[in-house]
Structures are given as C-alpha cells and as structure tokens.
Amino acid sequence: MTDQFLIALEATGSNPVNWTTVESLLTGTLAGNADITLRALEWSFEPYSRYDLLGNGQDKGRGFPVARWTFKGLRLEQRENLRDFCTGVSANVYIRTPTNETAAGVRIWDDFLGILHWAQRSELASDGLNMVDMVELTFTHLVAI
C-alpha cells in the first residue's frame, strides 16, 4: 500500500489501482503551475464518531470512523477537480487516508468506503487571487475495505 491520499467515486470500484491521487488533482492546473500541493493539506482521523462515558468511568467508542481533509488554499481549478467527486452535498466515495496508528514508527494508511460531505462550513474566497481558503472535506460512515 502506498502512502498517498487517494479518492474515487463508488462506481469506480474498490480496487485502489483505479483510484485518483489527490496530488494529481492539485497539480497540472494553470498550465503546470503546481504552487499548491499536498503540503497545503491537513488531515485528521477519528476512529469513532462519538464517545460515551460508561458508569465505571471508562470511555466507549461508538459509530464509524471519521476523516477530514482540510485544504488551506485551492486555486479555483483545483477546487473544481475535487468537486467532481461530490457534485451535490454528499456522495459515496472510496478514500485512502492516514490513520492515527503507527507500526514501527511508520504511519498506517487505510482504504475506506464512506460518505464524502462537501465543505460543511463556508469557504473563504480570496478576491482577486482566484483562490478558496480552508476547504474542508469530511468523510463519515467509513468502512475499511
């Protein structure tokens, strides 16, 4: 398994060989201007969607994992490339994303089928720069494949 962000529509199928690298969606726009790359992508991963405090004082995780990809800045063409995977409010997608776990000091990545929720908060547009700041994609109901 390669350590790179991947995304695919559910109709593409569960074979990661057919998925698209997020990096390829961010580069090659504006006649090869690759000034915004994966360095501008922050991520988070939660193994459960909620936690309950039990009577004995311990916590119990409940629900499906949740992942978030936050792009600090996107050119309009880059946003459009990502938007192709979710033309509405949400869509079923496959993703490869890092998890919170490590093995021998190396971050563990995993493949999931889940629901992509497009930018549930307002996107900040930078007038005159043709950019959108702080685009957050949330993936819920993640099921490891």
C-alpha positions in Angstrom: 0.0 0.0 0.0 1.4 3.4 -1.0 1.3 6.3 1.5 -0.7 8.8 -0.6 -4.1 10.3 -0.4 -6.4 8.6 -2.9 -10.1 9.2 -3.8 -12.6 7.5 -6.2 -16.3 7.5 -6.8 -18.1 4.4 -5.6 -18.8 3.4 -9.2 -15.1 3.2 -9.9 -14.9 0.1 -7.7 -12.9 -1.0 -4.7 -9.5 -1.6 -6.4 -7.2 1.3 -5.4 -5.3 0.9 -8.7 -8.2 2.6 -10.3 -8.4 5.5 -7.8 -7.1 9.0 -8.3 -4.3 10.5 -6.3 -5.3 13.8 -4.6 -1.9 15.1 -5.6 -2.8 14.7 -9.3 -5.9 16.8 -8.7 -3.8 19.6 -7.2 -1.1 19.7 -9.8 -1.1 20.2 -13.5 -3.6 23.1 -13.4 -2.9 26.6 -14.6 -0.5 25.3 -17.4 1.6 23.3 -15.0 1.6 25.7 -12.1 1.9 23.4 -9.1 2.2 26.1 -6.4 -0.4 24.4 -4.2 0.4 20.8 -3.4 -0.2 18.3 -0.6 1.8 20.5 1.7 -1.4 22.6 1.9 -3.5 19.5 3.1 -4.1 18.9 6.7 -5.9 15.8 7.8 -7.5 14.3 10.9 -8.8 10.8 11.7 -11.2 9.8 14.5 -11.7 6.0 14.9 -15.2 6.6 16.3 -17.8 9.2 15.6 -18.7 9.5 19.2 -17.5 8.5 22.7 -19.7 7.6 25.7 -18.6 7.7 29.3 -19.5 4.4 31.0 -20.7 4.0 34.5 -17.3 2.6 35.5 -15.5 5.8 34.3 -14.1 4.3 31.1 -14.9 5.6 27.6 -16.5 3.5 24.9 -16.1 4.4 21.2 -19.3 4.2 19.1 -20.1 4.6 15.5 -18.0 4.7 12.3 -14.6 6.3 11.8 -14.5 9.9 10.5 -11.7 11.5 8.4 -11.3 15.2 7.5 -9.1 16.7 4.8 -8.6 20.4 5.0 -7.1 22.3 2.1 -5.6 25.5 3.4 -5.8 27.0 -0.1 -7.0 25.9 -3.5 -7.0 27.5 -6.9 -10.4 27.5 -8.5 -9.4 24.8 -10.9 -8.1 22.6 -8.1 -11.4 23.0 -6.2 -13.3 22.1 -9.4 -11.2 18.9 -9.7 -12.1 17.9 -6.1 -15.7 18.9 -6.7 -16.0 16.3 -9.5 -16.1 13.7 -6.7 -19.1 15.3 -4.9 -21.3 17.4 -7.2 -24.0 17.7 -4.5 -23.9 17.9 -0.8 -22.6 14.4 -0.3 -21.5 11.3 -2.3 -20.3 7.8 -1.7 -16.6 7.5 -2.3 -13.5 5.4 -1.7 -10.5 7.0 0.0 -7.1 6.2 1.2 -6.1 8.3 4.2 -3.7 8.1 7.1 -5.0 6.9 10.5 -3.7 7.8 14.0 -2.0 4.4 14.3 1.7 3.6 13.7 3.7 0.4 13.3 7.5 0.5 13.9 7.3 4.3 13.8 5.6 4.5 10.4 2.1 6.0 10.0 -0.6 3.4 9.0 -2.8 4.3 6.0 -6.0 2.5 5.3 -8.6 2.3 2.5 -12.3 3.0 3.2 -15.7 3.3 1.6 -17.7 6.2 3.1 -19.7 9.3 2.6 -18.0 12.5 1.4 -19.7 15.6 2.8 -18.7 18.7 0.8 -17.5 21.7 2.8 -20.0 21.8 5.7 -18.8 25.2 6.6 -18.4 28.3 4.5 -15.5 28.5 2.1 -13.3 31.6 2.3 -12.8 33.2 -1.1 -9.8 35.4 -1.7 -10.9 38.1 -4.1 -8.6 38.9 -6.9 -6.5 35.8 -6.3 -8.9 33.2 -7.7 -8.4 31.1 -4.6 -10.6 29.5 -2.0 -9.2 29.1 1.5 -9.9 26.5 4.1 -11.9 23.9 2.1 -12.8 21.0 4.5 -14.0 17.7 3.2 -15.5 15.4 5.8 -15.7 11.6 5.3 -18.2 9.8 7.6 -19.5 6.3 7.9 -16.1 4.9 6.9 -15.9 1.2 6.5 -12.4 -0.3 6.0 -12.1 -2.4 2.8 
